[in-house]
């Protein structure tokens, strides 16, 4: 494999290292560092540095084949507070703006509804992703492009990233024919299990991705037991995992880590967050995550509106970029009487600002109706920051008895939880000690040990 970190020649104790190729195409092209991108960057970095009977190499799809890269870095300028967008975001937002104008001009309710259908959105995504993949294919002919990976028996290819938009089928088959194992990391099945809470078009996109990918895999890993259980049930229901030998497809899970390490702190870059924390009296509650319907930002704001109307000295700080189908909520936030005072939105907050918030806030509010894991929860646990969380299975799995749980579907549950938390804090009661959670190195080791164990069970072959 030319120009890669020479895994062919490495060995551990005289035994050839187990080569693990970590696919990270989407994150490599992204400037975001939240959710999946944060997880992929940390796992790639720690896997590459991990000592053990393996050699880990990040790889990306260049439009024709998988090629190695040196690593994943987040290119973020200091003090850059502008929301970052890429080609896909711009094309999709342009379509949505055009559709909004068309919808206002169309008298037919049936036609307006059709413009918002899953099929139309899926068609839009196909056009957007085809444009992105075409650009990737053209760039692949540049002189600096590296030769394709030379798979061999005993290798493992891990689809670590969430790259539903790319058809890897030919590369997966090539890996399997060569005797390599192919493992797929699944972050969640939210578009399929909760289509009303997912971006339009993604239920079809995820279903098609599973149907073309699962037949080429050696096994699948969820990022929580809840995801693995849901995946097992879905594949059985759809017939993607059948009877006999096909039913033995391994489905396991590992856990993501926590940690905002390697933070470069510029005191000037912290001015906004320190000023916000010092400006108003009372407790500061932080909400972390992209603004989208399933995160329940609207209901959180409802609870704080109720508390502010009663004169409660509480503050709401939101960390997260604007996501899909949330323009009305964004207008509500920016036009709110408390905006810039008790209501602050860090739309492009840095890790340094988030670190400060975790250290100085009263609690994290995590009100999602569904999640595959929940990075903000384990990050808060690492800081010893109290958590008010919606009562959903994956949060029980991850947080155990540390969070104060509330019913995400109740209009008053969050407000009551905040009032109870304030009362307990004032009286010195309710202090809870979080369980130790995995660091990113520990998460990377858990991932690699799962893969190594499965390779040993299968004799190191890809199928």
KOLMARMI-678071 format. One record per residue (C-alpha): residue number from 1; residue in three letters; x, y, z. Coordinates in steps of 0.25 Angstrom, whole numbers, plus 5000, padded with zeros to 4 digits. Last residue first. Example, Ala and Ser with C-alpha at 12.3 -4.5 7.8 and 13.67 -1.06 7.14 Angstrom:
2
+-----+--------+------+-------+------+
: num : residu : east : north :   up :
+-----+--------+------+-------+------+
:   2 :    SER : 5055 :  4996 : 5029 :
:   1 :    ALA : 5049 :  4982 : 5031 :
+-----+--------+------+-------+------+
! end
This chain:
463
+-----+--------+------+-------+------+
: num : residu : east : north :   up :
+-----+--------+------+-------+------+
: 463 :    UNK : 4934 :  4944 : 5023 :
: 462 :    UNK : 4946 :  4953 : 5024 :
: 461 :    UNK : 4956 :  4943 : 5030 :
: 460 :    UNK : 4964 :  4944 : 5042 :
: 459 :    UNK : 4960 :  4930 : 5047 :
: 458 :    UNK : 4946 :  4934 : 5050 :
: 457 :    UNK : 4947 :  4934 : 5065 :
: 456 :    UNK : 4960 :  4941 : 5064 :
: 455 :    UNK : 4955 :  4952 : 5055 :
: 454 :    UNK : 4943 :  4954 : 5065 :
: 453 :    UNK : 4952 :  4956 : 5077 :
: 452 :    UNK : 4961 :  4966 : 5069 :
: 451 :    UNK : 4949 :  4974 : 5065 :
: 450 :    UNK : 4943 :  4974 : 5079 :
: 449 :    UNK : 4957 :  4978 : 5084 :
: 448 :    UNK : 4959 :  4989 : 5074 :
: 447 :    UNK : 4946 :  4996 : 5078 :
: 446 :    UNK : 4948 :  4994 : 5093 :
: 445 :    UNK : 4962 :  5000 : 5091 :
: 444 :    UNK : 4957 :  5012 : 5084 :
: 443 :    UNK : 4947 :  5014 : 5095 :
: 442 :    UNK : 4958 :  5013 : 5105 :
: 441 :    UNK : 4966 :  5023 : 5098 :
: 440 :    UNK : 4954 :  5032 : 5096 :
: 439 :    UNK : 4952 :  5032 : 5111 :
: 438 :    UNK : 4941 :  5022 : 5116 :
: 437 :    UNK : 4932 :  5026 : 5127 :
: 436 :    UNK : 4933 :  5026 : 5142 :
: 435 :    UNK : 4920 :  5026 : 5149 :
: 434 :    UNK : 4915 :  5040 : 5153 :
: 433 :    UNK : 4914 :  5044 : 5168 :
: 432 :    UNK : 4900 :  5050 : 5171 :
: 431 :    UNK : 4898 :  5062 : 5180 :
: 430 :    UNK : 4883 :  5063 : 5183 :
: 429 :    UNK : 4883 :  5071 : 5195 :
: 428 :    UNK : 4890 :  5084 : 5198 :
: 427 :    UNK : 4878 :  5092 : 5202 :
: 426 :    UNK : 4879 :  5101 : 5190 :
: 425 :    UNK : 4883 :  5090 : 5180 :
: 424 :    UNK : 4871 :  5082 : 5184 :
: 423 :    UNK : 4861 :  5093 : 5182 :
: 422 :    UNK : 4868 :  5097 : 5169 :
: 421 :    UNK : 4867 :  5082 : 5164 :
: 420 :    UNK : 4852 :  5081 : 5168 :
: 419 :    UNK : 4849 :  5094 : 5160 :
: 418 :    UNK : 4857 :  5089 : 5148 :
: 417 :    UNK : 4850 :  5075 : 5149 :
: 416 :    UNK : 4836 :  5082 : 5150 :
: 415 :    UNK : 4839 :  5091 : 5138 :
: 414 :    UNK : 4844 :  5078 : 5130 :
: 413 :    UNK : 4831 :  5070 : 5134 :
: 412 :    UNK : 4821 :  5081 : 5131 :
: 411 :    UNK : 4818 :  5079 : 5116 :
: 410 :    UNK : 4820 :  5064 : 5117 :
: 409 :    UNK : 4826 :  5057 : 5105 :
: 408 :    UNK : 4840 :  5057 : 5110 :
: 407 :    UNK : 4836 :  5050 : 5123 :
: 406 :    UNK : 4847 :  5054 : 5133 :
: 405 :    UNK : 4860 :  5047 : 5138 :
: 404 :    UNK : 4870 :  5053 : 5148 :
: 403 :    UNK : 4883 :  5048 : 5143 :
: 402 :    UNK : 4893 :  5039 : 5151 :
: 401 :    UNK : 4884 :  5026 : 5152 :
: 400 :    UNK : 4889 :  5019 : 5140 :
: 399 :    UNK : 4895 :  5029 : 5130 :
: 398 :    UNK : 4898 :  5021 : 5118 :
: 397 :    UNK : 4887 :  5010 : 5119 :
: 396 :    UNK : 4877 :  5019 : 5125 :
: 395 :    UNK : 4880 :  5029 : 5114 :
: 394 :    UNK : 4878 :  5018 : 5104 :
: 393 :    UNK : 4865 :  5014 : 5109 :
: 392 :    UNK : 4858 :  5028 : 5109 :
: 391 :    UNK : 4854 :  5037 : 5121 :
: 390 :    UNK : 4858 :  5050 : 5117 :
: 389 :    UNK : 4870 :  5056 : 5124 :
: 388 :    UNK : 4874 :  5066 : 5134 :
: 387 :    UNK : 4889 :  5064 : 5136 :
: 386 :    UNK : 4898 :  5069 : 5148 :
: 385 :    UNK : 4912 :  5073 : 5144 :
: 384 :    UNK : 4923 :  5064 : 5149 :
: 383 :    UNK : 4932 :  5068 : 5138 :
: 382 :    UNK : 4933 :  5054 : 5132 :
: 381 :    UNK : 4918 :  5052 : 5134 :
: 380 :    UNK : 4915 :  5065 : 5126 :
: 379 :    UNK : 4923 :  5058 : 5114 :
: 378 :    UNK : 4916 :  5045 : 5116 :
: 377 :    UNK : 4902 :  5053 : 5115 :
: 376 :    UNK : 4907 :  5062 : 5103 :
: 375 :    UNK : 4911 :  5049 : 5095 :
: 374 :    UNK : 4897 :  5043 : 5095 :
: 373 :    UNK : 4896 :  5029 : 5089 :
: 372 :    UNK : 4887 :  5025 : 5078 :
: 371 :    UNK : 4877 :  5036 : 5082 :
: 370 :    UNK : 4862 :  5038 : 5083 :
: 369 :    UNK : 4852 :  5048 : 5089 :
: 368 :    UNK : 4864 :  5057 : 5093 :
: 367 :    UNK : 4863 :  5066 : 5106 :
: 366 :    UNK : 4877 :  5066 : 5110 :
: 365 :    UNK : 4878 :  5078 : 5120 :
: 364 :    UNK : 4892 :  5080 : 5126 :
: 363 :    UNK : 4893 :  5085 : 5140 :
: 362 :    UNK : 4898 :  5097 : 5148 :
: 361 :    UNK : 4908 :  5102 : 5138 :
: 360 :    UNK : 4922 :  5106 : 5141 :
: 359 :    UNK : 4931 :  5095 : 5137 :
: 358 :    UNK : 4922 :  5089 : 5126 :
: 357 :    UNK : 4921 :  5104 : 5120 :
: 356 :    UNK : 4936 :  5106 : 5120 :
: 355 :    UNK : 4939 :  5093 : 5113 :
: 354 :    UNK : 4928 :  5097 : 5103 :
: 353 :    UNK : 4935 :  5110 : 5101 :
: 352 :    UNK : 4948 :  5103 : 5098 :
: 351 :    UNK : 4942 :  5093 : 5089 :
: 350 :    UNK : 4937 :  5104 : 5081 :
: 349 :    UNK : 4923 :  5109 : 5080 :
: 348 :    UNK : 4917 :  5112 : 5066 :
: 347 :    UNK : 4902 :  5115 : 5069 :
: 346 :    UNK : 4905 :  5119 : 5083 :
: 345 :    UNK : 4891 :  5123 : 5086 :
: 344 :    UNK : 4889 :  5131 : 5099 :
: 343 :    UNK : 4875 :  5133 : 5106 :
: 342 :    UNK : 4876 :  5140 : 5120 :
: 341 :    UNK : 4882 :  5152 : 5113 :
: 340 :    UNK : 4885 :  5151 : 5098 :
: 339 :    UNK : 4871 :  5147 : 5095 :
: 338 :    UNK : 4862 :  5149 : 5107 :
: 337 :    UNK : 4851 :  5157 : 5099 :
: 336 :    UNK : 4852 :  5145 : 5089 :
: 335 :    UNK : 4854 :  5149 : 5074 :
: 334 :    UNK : 4866 :  5141 : 5072 :
: 333 :    UNK : 4860 :  5129 : 5079 :
: 332 :    UNK : 4847 :  5130 : 5072 :
: 331 :    UNK : 4854 :  5132 : 5059 :
: 330 :    UNK : 4862 :  5120 : 5061 :
: 329 :    UNK : 4850 :  5112 : 5065 :
: 328 :    UNK : 4843 :  5115 : 5052 :
: 327 :    UNK : 4856 :  5111 : 5044 :
: 326 :    UNK : 4856 :  5098 : 5051 :
: 325 :    UNK : 4853 :  5088 : 5040 :
: 324 :    UNK : 4867 :  5083 : 5039 :
: 323 :    UNK : 4879 :  5087 : 5047 :
: 322 :    UNK : 4884 :  5101 : 5053 :
: 321 :    UNK : 4897 :  5099 : 5060 :
: 320 :    UNK : 4899 :  5095 : 5075 :
: 319 :    UNK : 4901 :  5101 : 5089 :
: 318 :    UNK : 4889 :  5107 : 5095 :
: 317 :    UNK : 4890 :  5115 : 5108 :
: 316 :    UNK : 4878 :  5116 : 5117 :
: 315 :    UNK : 4878 :  5124 : 5129 :
: 314 :    UNK : 4870 :  5123 : 5143 :
: 313 :    UNK : 4866 :  5134 : 5153 :
: 312 :    UNK : 4851 :  5130 : 5154 :
: 311 :    UNK : 4842 :  5142 : 5153 :
: 310 :    UNK : 4829 :  5134 : 5150 :
: 309 :    UNK : 4829 :  5138 : 5135 :
: 308 :    UNK : 4844 :  5134 : 5134 :
: 307 :    UNK : 4840 :  5119 : 5139 :
: 306 :    UNK : 4829 :  5118 : 5129 :
: 305 :    UNK : 4838 :  5123 : 5118 :
: 304 :    UNK : 4848 :  5114 : 5123 :
: 303 :    UNK : 4839 :  5102 : 5121 :
: 302 :    UNK : 4835 :  5106 : 5107 :
: 301 :    UNK : 4849 :  5108 : 5103 :
: 300 :    UNK : 4852 :  5093 : 5107 :
: 299 :    UNK : 4839 :  5089 : 5099 :
: 298 :    UNK : 4845 :  5096 : 5087 :
: 297 :    UNK : 4859 :  5090 : 5088 :
: 296 :    UNK : 4853 :  5076 : 5088 :
: 295 :    UNK : 4865 :  5069 : 5082 :
: 294 :    UNK : 4856 :  5061 : 5073 :
: 293 :    UNK : 4852 :  5074 : 5065 :
: 292 :    UNK : 4866 :  5079 : 5061 :
: 291 :    UNK : 4876 :  5089 : 5067 :
: 290 :    UNK : 4889 :  5082 : 5067 :
: 289 :    UNK : 4894 :  5078 : 5081 :
: 288 :    UNK : 4897 :  5083 : 5095 :
: 287 :    UNK : 4887 :  5090 : 5104 :
: 286 :    UNK : 4893 :  5097 : 5116 :
: 285 :    UNK : 4886 :  5102 : 5129 :
: 284 :    UNK : 4892 :  5114 : 5136 :
: 283 :    UNK : 4887 :  5117 : 5150 :
: 282 :    UNK : 4884 :  5131 : 5155 :
: 281 :    UNK : 4889 :  5144 : 5153 :
: 280 :    UNK : 4892 :  5150 : 5139 :
: 279 :    UNK : 4905 :  5155 : 5132 :
: 278 :    UNK : 4916 :  5146 : 5138 :
: 277 :    UNK : 4912 :  5134 : 5130 :
: 276 :    UNK : 4910 :  5142 : 5117 :
: 275 :    UNK : 4923 :  5150 : 5119 :
: 274 :    UNK : 4931 :  5137 : 5121 :
: 273 :    UNK : 4925 :  5131 : 5108 :
: 272 :    UNK : 4927 :  5143 : 5099 :
: 271 :    UNK : 4941 :  5146 : 5105 :
: 270 :    UNK : 4946 :  5132 : 5103 :
: 269 :    UNK : 4952 :  5134 : 5089 :
: 268 :    UNK : 4960 :  5146 : 5095 :
: 267 :    UNK : 4966 :  5136 : 5105 :
: 266 :    UNK : 4971 :  5127 : 5094 :
: 265 :    UNK : 4970 :  5113 : 5099 :
: 264 :    UNK : 4975 :  5101 : 5090 :
: 263 :    UNK : 4967 :  5089 : 5095 :
: 262 :    UNK : 4975 :  5076 : 5094 :
: 261 :    UNK : 4964 :  5069 : 5102 :
: 260 :    UNK : 4949 :  5070 : 5101 :
: 259 :    UNK : 4947 :  5056 : 5107 :
: 258 :    UNK : 4937 :  5045 : 5106 :
: 257 :    UNK : 4937 :  5031 : 5100 :
: 256 :    UNK : 4928 :  5024 : 5091 :
: 255 :    UNK : 4923 :  5010 : 5095 :
: 254 :    UNK : 4924 :  4997 : 5088 :
: 253 :    UNK : 4913 :  4988 : 5081 :
: 252 :    UNK : 4911 :  4974 : 5075 :
: 251 :    UNK : 4903 :  4969 : 5063 :
: 250 :    UNK : 4910 :  4956 : 5058 :
: 249 :    UNK : 4903 :  4950 : 5045 :
: 248 :    UNK : 4899 :  4937 : 5050 :
: 247 :    UNK : 4885 :  4938 : 5044 :
: 246 :    UNK : 4891 :  4937 : 5030 :
: 245 :    UNK : 4896 :  4923 : 5033 :
: 244 :    UNK : 4882 :  4918 : 5035 :
: 243 :    UNK : 4871 :  4928 : 5035 :
: 242 :    UNK : 4870 :  4942 : 5030 :
: 241 :    UNK : 4877 :  4955 : 5033 :
: 240 :    UNK : 4873 :  4965 : 5023 :
: 239 :    UNK : 4859 :  4959 : 5025 :
: 238 :    UNK : 4853 :  4972 : 5028 :
: 237 :    UNK : 4848 :  4968 : 5042 :
: 236 :    UNK : 4861 :  4961 : 5045 :
: 235 :    UNK : 4869 :  4973 : 5041 :
: 234 :    UNK : 4861 :  4982 : 5049 :
: 233 :    UNK : 4861 :  4974 : 5062 :
: 232 :    UNK : 4876 :  4972 : 5062 :
: 231 :    UNK : 4878 :  4987 : 5059 :
: 230 :    UNK : 4869 :  4991 : 5070 :
: 229 :    UNK : 4877 :  4982 : 5080 :
: 228 :    UNK : 4890 :  4987 : 5075 :
: 227 :    UNK : 4885 :  5002 : 5076 :
: 226 :    UNK : 4881 :  4999 : 5090 :
: 225 :    UNK : 4894 :  4992 : 5094 :
: 224 :    UNK : 4901 :  5005 : 5090 :
: 223 :    UNK : 4910 :  5010 : 5078 :
: 222 :    UNK : 4905 :  4998 : 5070 :
: 221 :    UNK : 4915 :  4989 : 5063 :
: 220 :    UNK : 4912 :  4981 : 5051 :
: 219 :    UNK : 4917 :  4968 : 5045 :
: 218 :    UNK : 4925 :  4961 : 5033 :
: 217 :    UNK : 4918 :  4971 : 5023 :
: 216 :    UNK : 4915 :  4970 : 5009 :
: 215 :    UNK : 4900 :  4966 : 5010 :
: 214 :    UNK : 4899 :  4977 : 5020 :
: 213 :    UNK : 4903 :  4989 : 5011 :
: 212 :    UNK : 4893 :  4989 : 4999 :
: 211 :    UNK : 4881 :  4987 : 5008 :
: 210 :    UNK : 4886 :  4995 : 5019 :
: 209 :    UNK : 4889 :  5007 : 5010 :
: 208 :    UNK : 4875 :  5006 : 5004 :
: 207 :    UNK : 4868 :  5006 : 5017 :
: 206 :    UNK : 4877 :  5018 : 5022 :
: 205 :    UNK : 4873 :  5026 : 5009 :
: 204 :    UNK : 4859 :  5023 : 5010 :
: 203 :    UNK : 4857 :  5027 : 5024 :
: 202 :    UNK : 4867 :  5039 : 5021 :
: 201 :    UNK : 4857 :  5045 : 5011 :
: 200 :    UNK : 4851 :  5055 : 5021 :
: 199 :    UNK : 4860 :  5058 : 5032 :
: 198 :    UNK : 4857 :  5050 : 5045 :
: 197 :    UNK : 4847 :  5052 : 5056 :
: 196 :    UNK : 4835 :  5047 : 5048 :
: 195 :    UNK : 4843 :  5035 : 5043 :
: 194 :    UNK : 4845 :  5030 : 5057 :
: 193 :    UNK : 4849 :  5015 : 5056 :
: 192 :    UNK : 4855 :  5016 : 5042 :
: 191 :    UNK : 4861 :  5030 : 5042 :
: 190 :    UNK : 4865 :  5028 : 5057 :
: 189 :    UNK : 4873 :  5015 : 5053 :
: 188 :    UNK : 4886 :  5019 : 5061 :
: 187 :    UNK : 4901 :  5020 : 5060 :
: 186 :    UNK : 4903 :  5007 : 5053 :
: 185 :    UNK : 4918 :  5003 : 5051 :
: 184 :    UNK : 4920 :  4994 : 5040 :
: 183 :    UNK : 4930 :  4983 : 5040 :
: 182 :    UNK : 4937 :  4976 : 5027 :
: 181 :    UNK : 4947 :  4965 : 5029 :
: 180 :    UNK : 4958 :  4963 : 5019 :
: 179 :    UNK : 4959 :  4950 : 5011 :
: 178 :    UNK : 4963 :  4957 : 4997 :
: 177 :    UNK : 4949 :  4954 : 4992 :
: 176 :    UNK : 4943 :  4961 : 5005 :
: 175 :    UNK : 4951 :  4973 : 5002 :
: 174 :    UNK : 4947 :  4974 : 4987 :
: 173 :    UNK : 4933 :  4972 : 4991 :
: 172 :    UNK : 4934 :  4984 : 5001 :
: 171 :    UNK : 4941 :  4992 : 4990 :
: 170 :    UNK : 4930 :  4989 : 4980 :
: 169 :    UNK : 4919 :  4992 : 4990 :
: 168 :    UNK : 4924 :  5005 : 4995 :
: 167 :    UNK : 4912 :  5013 : 4990 :
: 166 :    UNK : 4913 :  5027 : 4996 :
: 165 :    UNK : 4902 :  5035 : 5002 :
: 164 :    UNK : 4900 :  5027 : 5014 :
: 163 :    UNK : 4914 :  5031 : 5020 :
: 162 :    UNK : 4912 :  5031 : 5035 :
: 161 :    UNK : 4927 :  5028 : 5038 :
: 160 :    UNK : 4933 :  5016 : 5044 :
: 159 :    UNK : 4932 :  5006 : 5032 :
: 158 :    UNK : 4943 :  4997 : 5038 :
: 157 :    UNK : 4951 :  4989 : 5028 :
: 156 :    UNK : 4959 :  4978 : 5035 :
: 155 :    UNK : 4971 :  4971 : 5029 :
: 154 :    UNK : 4973 :  4956 : 5032 :
: 153 :    UNK : 4974 :  4952 : 5017 :
: 152 :    UNK : 4979 :  4963 : 5009 :
: 151 :    UNK : 4974 :  4976 : 5004 :
: 150 :    UNK : 4983 :  4985 : 4995 :
: 149 :    UNK : 4977 :  4999 : 4997 :
: 148 :    UNK : 4976 :  5008 : 4985 :
: 147 :    UNK : 4988 :  5015 : 4980 :
: 146 :    UNK : 4989 :  5030 : 4985 :
: 145 :    UNK : 4984 :  5042 : 4979 :
: 144 :    UNK : 4994 :  5053 : 4978 :
: 143 :    UNK : 4994 :  5053 : 4963 :
: 142 :    UNK : 4980 :  5057 : 4962 :
: 141 :    UNK : 4970 :  5047 : 4956 :
: 140 :    UNK : 4962 :  5046 : 4969 :
: 139 :    UNK : 4958 :  5060 : 4968 :
: 138 :    UNK : 4948 :  5057 : 4957 :
: 137 :    UNK : 4942 :  5045 : 4965 :
: 136 :    UNK : 4940 :  5054 : 4978 :
: 135 :    UNK : 4933 :  5065 : 4969 :
: 134 :    UNK : 4924 :  5054 : 4964 :
: 133 :    UNK : 4922 :  5049 : 4978 :
: 132 :    UNK : 4917 :  5063 : 4983 :
: 131 :    UNK : 4908 :  5065 : 4971 :
: 130 :    UNK : 4902 :  5051 : 4972 :
: 129 :    UNK : 4900 :  5054 : 4987 :
: 128 :    UNK : 4892 :  5066 : 4984 :
: 127 :    UNK : 4884 :  5059 : 4973 :
: 126 :    UNK : 4881 :  5047 : 4982 :
: 125 :    UNK : 4878 :  5056 : 4994 :
: 124 :    UNK : 4867 :  5063 : 4985 :
: 123 :    UNK : 4861 :  5050 : 4981 :
: 122 :    UNK : 4860 :  5046 : 4995 :
: 121 :    UNK : 4853 :  5059 : 4999 :
: 120 :    UNK : 4843 :  5057 : 4988 :
: 119 :    UNK : 4841 :  5042 : 4992 :
: 118 :    UNK : 4839 :  5046 : 5006 :
: 117 :    UNK : 4828 :  5056 : 5003 :
: 116 :    UNK : 4829 :  5071 : 5005 :
: 115 :    UNK : 4826 :  5075 : 4991 :
: 114 :    UNK : 4815 :  5065 : 4991 :
: 113 :    UNK : 4808 :  5072 : 5003 :
: 112 :    UNK : 4808 :  5085 : 4995 :
: 111 :    UNK : 4802 :  5077 : 4983 :
: 110 :    UNK : 4791 :  5072 : 4992 :
: 109 :    UNK : 4788 :  5085 : 4998 :
: 108 :    UNK : 4786 :  5092 : 4984 :
: 107 :    UNK : 4787 :  5107 : 4984 :
: 106 :    UNK : 4802 :  5107 : 4981 :
: 105 :    UNK : 4809 :  5121 : 4982 :
: 104 :    UNK : 4813 :  5119 : 4997 :
: 103 :    UNK : 4818 :  5105 : 4994 :
: 102 :    UNK : 4827 :  5110 : 4982 :
: 101 :    UNK : 4834 :  5120 : 4991 :
: 100 :    UNK : 4836 :  5110 : 5002 :
:  99 :    UNK : 4841 :  5100 : 4991 :
:  98 :    UNK : 4852 :  5110 : 4987 :
:  97 :    UNK : 4857 :  5112 : 5001 :
:  96 :    UNK : 4857 :  5097 : 5003 :
:  95 :    UNK : 4865 :  5095 : 4990 :
:  94 :    UNK : 4875 :  5106 : 4994 :
:  93 :    UNK : 4877 :  5100 : 5008 :
:  92 :    UNK : 4880 :  5086 : 5001 :
:  91 :    UNK : 4890 :  5092 : 4992 :
:  90 :    UNK : 4897 :  5100 : 5003 :
:  89 :    UNK : 4897 :  5088 : 5013 :
:  88 :    UNK : 4902 :  5079 : 5003 :
:  87 :    UNK : 4913 :  5088 : 4998 :
:  86 :    UNK : 4918 :  5091 : 5012 :
:  85 :    UNK : 4914 :  5100 : 5023 :
:  84 :    UNK : 4921 :  5106 : 5035 :
:  83 :    UNK : 4913 :  5115 : 5045 :
:  82 :    UNK : 4922 :  5127 : 5047 :
:  81 :    UNK : 4929 :  5128 : 5061 :
:  80 :    UNK : 4943 :  5128 : 5056 :
:  79 :    UNK : 4951 :  5132 : 5068 :
:  78 :    UNK : 4963 :  5123 : 5065 :
:  77 :    UNK : 4962 :  5116 : 5051 :
:  76 :    UNK : 4956 :  5102 : 5050 :
:  75 :    UNK : 4963 :  5092 : 5042 :
:  74 :    UNK : 4959 :  5079 : 5050 :
:  73 :    UNK : 4969 :  5068 : 5047 :
:  72 :    UNK : 4968 :  5054 : 5043 :
:  71 :    UNK : 4980 :  5045 : 5039 :
:  70 :    UNK : 4990 :  5042 : 5029 :
:  69 :    UNK : 4981 :  5037 : 5018 :
:  68 :    UNK : 4979 :  5024 : 5012 :
:  67 :    UNK : 4972 :  5021 : 4999 :
:  66 :    UNK : 4958 :  5015 : 4997 :
:  65 :    UNK : 4954 :  5014 : 4982 :
:  64 :    UNK : 4947 :  5022 : 4970 :
:  63 :    UNK : 4942 :  5034 : 4976 :
:  62 :    UNK : 4953 :  5037 : 4986 :
:  61 :    UNK : 4947 :  5028 : 4997 :
:  60 :    UNK : 4955 :  5031 : 5010 :
:  59 :    UNK : 4964 :  5022 : 5019 :
:  58 :    UNK : 4970 :  5024 : 5033 :
:  57 :    UNK : 4980 :  5013 : 5036 :
:  56 :    UNK : 4981 :  5005 : 5049 :
:  55 :    UNK : 4992 :  4995 : 5052 :
:  54 :    UNK : 4988 :  4984 : 5061 :
:  53 :    UNK : 4994 :  4974 : 5072 :
:  52 :    UNK : 4994 :  4985 : 5082 :
:  51 :    UNK : 4998 :  5000 : 5085 :
:  50 :    UNK : 4988 :  5010 : 5081 :
:  49 :    UNK : 4992 :  5023 : 5075 :
:  48 :    UNK : 4985 :  5020 : 5062 :
:  47 :    UNK : 4973 :  5016 : 5069 :
:  46 :    UNK : 4973 :  5028 : 5078 :
:  45 :    UNK : 4973 :  5038 : 5066 :
:  44 :    UNK : 4963 :  5030 : 5058 :
:  43 :    UNK : 4954 :  5029 : 5070 :
:  42 :    UNK : 4954 :  5044 : 5073 :
:  41 :    UNK : 4952 :  5048 : 5059 :
:  40 :    UNK : 4940 :  5038 : 5057 :
:  39 :    UNK : 4933 :  5042 : 5070 :
:  38 :    UNK : 4934 :  5057 : 5068 :
:  37 :    UNK : 4929 :  5055 : 5054 :
:  36 :    UNK : 4918 :  5047 : 5059 :
:  35 :    UNK : 4913 :  5057 : 5069 :
:  34 :    UNK : 4919 :  5070 : 5067 :
:  33 :    UNK : 4932 :  5075 : 5061 :
:  32 :    UNK : 4927 :  5080 : 5047 :
:  31 :    UNK : 4937 :  5084 : 5037 :
:  30 :    UNK : 4934 :  5072 : 5028 :
:  29 :    UNK : 4941 :  5065 : 5017 :
:  28 :    UNK : 4949 :  5056 : 5026 :
:  27 :    UNK : 4937 :  5054 : 5034 :
:  26 :    UNK : 4930 :  5048 : 5022 :
:  25 :    UNK : 4941 :  5039 : 5017 :
:  24 :    UNK : 4945 :  5033 : 5030 :
:  23 :    UNK : 4947 :  5018 : 5027 :
:  22 :    UNK : 4956 :  5012 : 5038 :
:  21 :    UNK : 4966 :  5001 : 5032 :
:  20 :    UNK : 4970 :  4991 : 5042 :
:  19 :    UNK : 4983 :  4983 : 5039 :
:  18 :    UNK : 4985 :  4972 : 5050 :
:  17 :    UNK : 5000 :  4973 : 5052 :
:  16 :    UNK : 5009 :  4962 : 5047 :
:  15 :    UNK : 5015 :  4954 : 5058 :
:  14 :    UNK : 5030 :  4956 : 5063 :
:  13 :    UNK : 5026 :  4963 : 5076 :
:  12 :    UNK : 5016 :  4972 : 5068 :
:  11 :    UNK : 5020 :  4974 : 5054 :
:  10 :    UNK : 5020 :  4985 : 5044 :
:   9 :    UNK : 5024 :  4983 : 5029 :
:   8 :    UNK : 5011 :  4983 : 5023 :
:   7 :    UNK : 5006 :  4994 : 5032 :
:   6 :    UNK : 5015 :  5004 : 5024 :
:   5 :    UNK : 5008 :  5017 : 5029 :
:   4 :    UNK : 5002 :  5019 : 5015 :
:   3 :    UNK : 5009 :  5025 : 5003 :
:   2 :    UNK : 5008 :  5012 : 4995 :
:   1 :    UNK : 5000 :  5000 : 5000 :
+-----+--------+------+-------+------+
! end
